[in-house]
Amino acid sequence: MKRKDLIKKITSLGCILLRHGHRHDLYGNPKTGKKQPVPRHNEIDEILAKHIIKKLT
């Protein structure tokens, strides 16, 4: 999955960028209070992308 597609998906679910990191950005869901790092690679493995979405919802 492309990183930009993953970002669009999690922001549409209500998540926001909390901070930029060197290798990862930290996104959080204000509704649930959960946080999850998102790698800054162009391509993100499908299994990892599904895991990130599941953890943030």
DOVEXKE-144475 format. One line per field, with one value per residue (C-alpha): residue in three letters; x, y, z. Coordinates in nm, 3 decimals. Layout:
BEGIN
r <- c(ALA;...)
x <- c(X;...)
y <- c(Y;...)
z <- c(Z;...)
***
This chain:
BEGIN
r <- c(MET;LYS;ARG;LYS;ASP;LEU;ILE;LYS;LYS;ILE;THR;SER;LEU;GLY;CYS;ILE;LEU;LEU;ARG;HIS;GLY;HIS;ARG;HIS;ASP;LEU;TYR;GLY;ASN;PRO;LYS;THR;GLY;LYS;LYS;GLN;PRO;VAL;PRO;ARG;HIS;ASN;GLU;ILE;ASP;GLU;ILE;LEU;ALA;LYS;HIS;ILE;ILE;LYS;LYS;LEU;THR)
x <- c(0.000;0.127;0.194;-0.025;-0.320;-0.275;-0.261;-0.582;-0.752;-0.657;-0.733;-1.077;-1.130;-1.064;-0.695;-0.455;-0.079;0.069;0.436;0.690;0.975;1.289;1.173;0.811;0.529;0.299;-0.074;-0.344;-0.718;-0.867;-1.190;-1.021;-0.698;-0.488;-0.158;0.032;0.359;0.341;0.664;0.787;0.855;0.687;0.553;0.404;0.333;-0.040;-0.034;0.132;-0.115;-0.411;-0.252;-0.210;-0.572;-0.699;-0.498;-0.619;-0.989)
y <- c(0.000;0.348;0.560;0.845;0.605;0.482;0.841;0.926;0.621;0.689;1.062;0.981;0.772;1.081;1.033;1.327;1.368;1.410;1.453;1.393;1.158;1.064;0.721;0.721;0.970;0.933;0.938;0.933;0.894;1.155;0.955;0.641;0.793;0.536;0.620;0.433;0.499;0.505;0.435;0.702;0.454;0.504;0.149;-0.004;-0.376;-0.462;-0.659;-0.370;-0.120;-0.330;-0.359;0.020;0.081;-0.180;-0.035;0.321;0.234)
z <- c(0.000;-0.077;0.229;0.103;0.063;0.420;0.549;0.360;0.510;0.871;0.849;0.709;1.024;1.239;1.318;1.336;1.306;1.653;1.563;1.289;1.356;1.168;1.049;1.170;1.218;1.515;1.447;1.711;1.730;1.964;2.002;2.135;2.269;2.082;1.911;1.642;1.457;1.075;0.881;0.641;0.359;0.020;0.025;0.339;0.363;0.342;0.667;0.852;0.703;0.819;1.164;1.190;1.085;1.331;1.621;1.555;1.540)
***
